[in-house]
Amino acid sequence: MAFGFPAYVKDRRNLVLNTEDTKALALEIVKELKWQAIDEHPFAIDYKTPNSIMTMGERVYINVTDKEIIIRSECLFPTRFFDFGKNKAVIKSFWDAYDEKLK
């Protein structure tokens, strides 16, 4: 469980595909997960997860560099300092879909 203002979790992995293919795969995954687009940049995407009973949703940043993919999930409500494991679960759902697509 994350603690902070706002609570967040960050994870990274080395790239398996090239930068463009990794970003395309990430976009495919976030659409399948039904996350809502906030913004897209040349090598980064910014999405929001749906609201739930426990949260107003999480903001998910996915940054694809030359060597790695970095994902950060944070609570949308800035004064929420405890996430009850939600941000870690958001990142896990992305990595699970990512790993499945790479098979």
C-alpha positions, -999 to +999 in steps of 0.1 A: +000+000+000+013+034-009+014+064+013+020+100+003+004+132-011-010+119-033-003+082-028+014+066-058+033+035-069+059+035-097+075+006-115+097+001-146+109-026-169+135-029-197+121-027-232+116-060-251+103-043-282+114-010-298+101+023-285+074+028-311+060-007-308+061-005-270+040+027-270+016+012-295+012-019-273+007+003-242-021+022-260-037-010-270-036-023-234-050+009-218-079+009-243-087-028-235-086-019-198-111+009-205-090+036-191-099+071-202-073+093-221-061+125-204-032+133-228-007+117-251+028+128-259+054+114-284+067+088-259+043+091-230+007+085-223-015+099-195-047+080-186-073+077-159-088+045-145-126+044-139-141+055-106-149+029-081-166+027-047-132+032-030-117+059-052-123+087-077-100+067-101-062+068-105-041+087-129-017+065-148+014+078-165+032+055-189+066+068-202+085+049-229+122+057-230+150+043-252+156+016-227+126+011-205+089+015-199+080+034-167+045+033-152+033+054-124-002+052-108-014+079-084-046+088-066-065+115-085-077+131-053-045+149-042-052+148-004-057+110-005-026+098+013-034+061+016-044+040-014-054+006+001-033-011-026-052+003-055-022+019-073-003-014-071-033-033-085-035-008-114+001-014-123-003-051-119-032-051-143-012-033-169+019-056-165-004-087-167-019-075-200+016-065-212+031-099-205+002-116-221+006-096-253+043-104-255+037-142-255 
